[in-house]
Amino acid sequence: MHKSDREAGEFVKLLTTEIKKTRYRKIWLLLLVPLAIQGIWMLFITSHTNQAQLNMGYSNLLYFMSTMNVIIIPIVMAMLASRLCDIENKGNTLKLLYTLEEKGKVFDYKLILGSIYILGFTILQMICIKLVGGIFKFTQMLETHMWIEFIVSTFTVSVILFLIHQILSFQFKNQVACLTVGIGGTFFGLFSMFFPAPFPYFIIWGYYSILSGFRFRNVPAGVMKVYEIPYKTEALFFLAVLGIIIYLVGKKLFLRREV
């Protein structure tokens, strides 16, 4: 058997093990509830917009969804990490797992599984946006770069937030600490939208807004107008660097943890 085949087999085996740990834990329900809230919210605000705003319907929804993500997703990521890591914090579970697989792989495959859930959640968000556009018959085209930028941005920020909360979940058996950071992150993310540059770039919770390809301004009639801006590739790169640093520090802390 080739080395690549063995590695692929090990990957599937370890990922399957992680999936089995989540059986009966209703992880998808944890993600579908906030998704339903966002879907209802999109239907509500779109039903109260005029024709001119409907002509820019996808721009409006992508902007407002990014803002909504600042409020909701940090708490969801805290709950997801807490839920996925909960079993390792019970009794001697970690000690038992270390006899079956390498210590570092427990950390890595937990992150991989969380990323899979997040990717599914992000794609469902985009599907909801498209469905709302179909229901209200938006005349604006949902251009390829618009939905790609949304998925890439939302997925990247969410994975890094999940990573932060995964680290906290492994460091503290009491998951209140993880949830507290999630709630606090929501407020930091919201306030960062009003901070002058470059301060917002160091507040990861606010990157949903930073990486949004849309901004708004008030026109003389008192109506809020959403407009498109160039995508901030440099901000995405900086966030990726922060994510790598957080991963390396978090994994080192995990490997040094006594069980």
Secondary structure, DSSP 4 states (H G I P E B T S, - for coil): --HHHHHHHHHHHHHHHHHHHTTTS-HHHHHHHHHHHHHHHHHHHHHT--HHHHTTHHHHHHHHHHHHHHHHHHHHHHHHHHHHHGGGGSTTHHHHHHTTS-HHHHHHHHHHHHHHHHHHHHHHHHHHHHHHHHHTT--S---HHHHHHHHHHHHHHHHHHHHHHHHHHHH-SSTHHHHHHHHHHHHHHHHHTTSPTTGGGG-GGGHHHHT-SEEEEE-TTS-EEEEE----HHHHHHHHHHHHHHHHHHHHHHHH---
